[in-house]
Amino acid sequence: MTDDANNAYGSGAENAPGAGYGTGAAFGADLDGAKSPDDLSRPLYGATFGQAVRRFWKKFSVFSGRASRSEYWFAYLFQALVMLIPAILWIVGLSMTAATAASSSYSPYGTPTAEPNPAGATLALIGGILLFIIALAFLVPNLAISWRRIHDANLAGPFWFLNLIPSVGSLIVLVLMILPSKPEGRRFDT
């Protein structure tokens, strides 16, 4: 097996003028993607999980260029997996604390007689701190790969700021992340 993820999609001859979609047009053939996972100057179409994570960290602060859908979504999956354990700690800690508070009795003066569960509070604190640290570590790389993903759909990176619109902004950006790659996005390459 070769490291060239783009070889699986053809040479591009099938996308010559006059060759329609019904004639075996190759995915990514006319998008001018990277020929090797080590080529960071172009997006890697059909990237594997490992390739996408390596590229995510190698280009953690690069806002120019493009990122393929596979690069973006595998990096997103990686971030979710890294945040899973701290999130579980935080949720379990909060649940333990809430369960203790719900089962406590009250004195005649309206104050609880039982103390919150110290183990639950500790778990919630540790999980919350870890989540905060990891979120800070992912802040710039996540913004950079999102910016490049928007470029690959041939839109300007500042469209990311639509996230700031309450309620619908993140849904709009989600749609932008799902958009297919467009050859015209090459204009954002450096």
DRENMARKOL-885700 format. One record per residue (C-alpha): residue in one letter; x, y, z. Coordinates in pm, whole numbers, plus 32768, in hexadecimal, padded with zeros to 4 digits. Each point is the difference from the previous one (the first is absolute). Layout:
// DRENMARKOL-885700
AXYZ;...
This chain:
// DRENMARKOL-885700
M800080008000;T808381577FA8;D7FF3814080C8;D7F7580BD7ED6;A7E948023805E;N7FAE80A97EB8;N806E7EDB7F22;A7EBF7F4C8055;Y7F3A810D7F4E;G809C7FF47EA8;S80F080CA7F31;G7F1681137F91;A7FEC7F937E91;E7E9A7F9D8037;N7FB2816E8050;A8074807E7EAE;P7F1280E17F42;G7EE17F327F7F;A801E7EF98111;G7EC2801380CD;Y7FB27F7C8158;G7F777EC07F6E;T81517FA67F69;G80B97FB68144;A806A815B8069;A80F67FDD811E;F7FC080A8814B;G810481098047;A80AE7FD97EAF;D7FD6816A7F95;L80268095815C;D817F80057FF9;G802C7F4F814D;A81417F8C80A6;K80A77ED27F5F;S80A27FA0814B;P7F8B8025816A;D814580BC8044;D7FA681117F04;L7F61810480E2;S7FD781057EEF;R7EC07F607F7A;P7ED47F4D8097;L80127E84801C;Y7EBF7F767F6C;G7FA47EAC808F;A80E48029812F;T7FFD7EED8105;F7FC680468171;G81757FF98050;Q805F80D97ED8;A7EF680FF8057;V806F8016816D;R816E802B7F9D;R7FA581107F08;F7F1D80A48106;W8127802A80EE;K810580537EF7;K7F26811A7F79;F7F7580698151;S802481757FBE;V7FEC80107E83;F7ED180C17F88;S805C800B7E8E;G7FC57EE07F13;R7EF07EF88007;A7F977ECE80CB;S7F357EE17F70;R7EC37F80809F;S80B17EC58078;E811380D180A2;Y7F0280DB80B1;W7F127EF28078;F810F7F0E8074;A80A3812080C2;Y7EAA804D8095;L7FD87E918063;F815B8005809E;Q7FA3813080D0;A7EBD7F5D8072;L80B87EC28068;V810780C480C2;M7EF180C080BA;L7F327EC9804C;I80AF7F908143;P8007815A80A5;A7E9380327F9D;I7FA27EB480A0;L80BB8060813F;W7F50814E800A;I7EA47F6D7FC5;V80317EE78100;G807F80FD8100;L7ED880E77FC8;S7F107EDA8016;M80957F898146;T7FEC815F8092;A7E99802F7F8A;A7F987EAC808A;T808E805A8156;A7F4F81508000;A7EB57F637F99;S800B7EFE8115;S806380EF8116;S7F0680658107;Y7FBD81648067;S800B80998158;P7EDA80CC8082;Y80B681367F8A;G80077F8E7E92;T81717FAD7FEB;P80787EA87F90;T80857F218115;A80DE7F2C7F1C;E814080777F5E;P80317FD67E88;N80B77EC57F9A;P8173805E8003;A805C7EEB7F0A;G7EFC807E7F08;A806F81678026;T816B7F997FCC;L7FAD7F377EC7;A7F34811F7F74;L811A80F58048;I810D7F247F63;G7F277FB77ECF;G7FA781707FD7;I816B80728019;L80707EF77F06;L7EEA80617F0F;F8066816D801A;I81727FB67FC2;I7FB57F1C7ED8;A7F0D80FD7F6C;L810E810C8017;A80FD7F187F5A;F7F0E7FBB7EE0;L7F8A81687FD4;V80F7807D7EFA;P802B7EB47F43;N7E877FD57FEB;L7FD081627F81;A81197FCF7F00;I7F797EB87F71;S7E9F808F7FF4;W808481307F44;R80B67F207F07;R7ECD7F1F7FD7;I7F2F81317FA3;H810E805E7F02;D7FE37EA57F63;A7E8F80457FBD;N807481417F4E;L7F8680EE810B;A80C3810180C6;G807A7F948158;P7F4D811980BB;F7EBB7F477FBD;W80667F45813D;F7F8C813080C7;L7E9A7FA27FA9;N80287F208133;L7FCC813B80D0;I7E9780287F8C;P7F277F80811D;S7F357EC37FC2;V80377FCC7E8B;G816B80667FCB;S80997EB2805C;L7F067F4C7F1F;I806480DD7EDB;V81717FB5803B;L7FB17E8B801F;V7F65800E7EA4;L813880B27F80;M80DA7EE9808F;I7F307EFB7F48;L801380B07EAE;P80C47F437EF5;S815B806A7F99;K801380E87ED6;P812880277F11;E7FD581798010;G80757FEC816B;R81657FF07F7C;R8001817B800F;F803B7FDF8178;D813B7F2C7FD8;T814980A9804B;
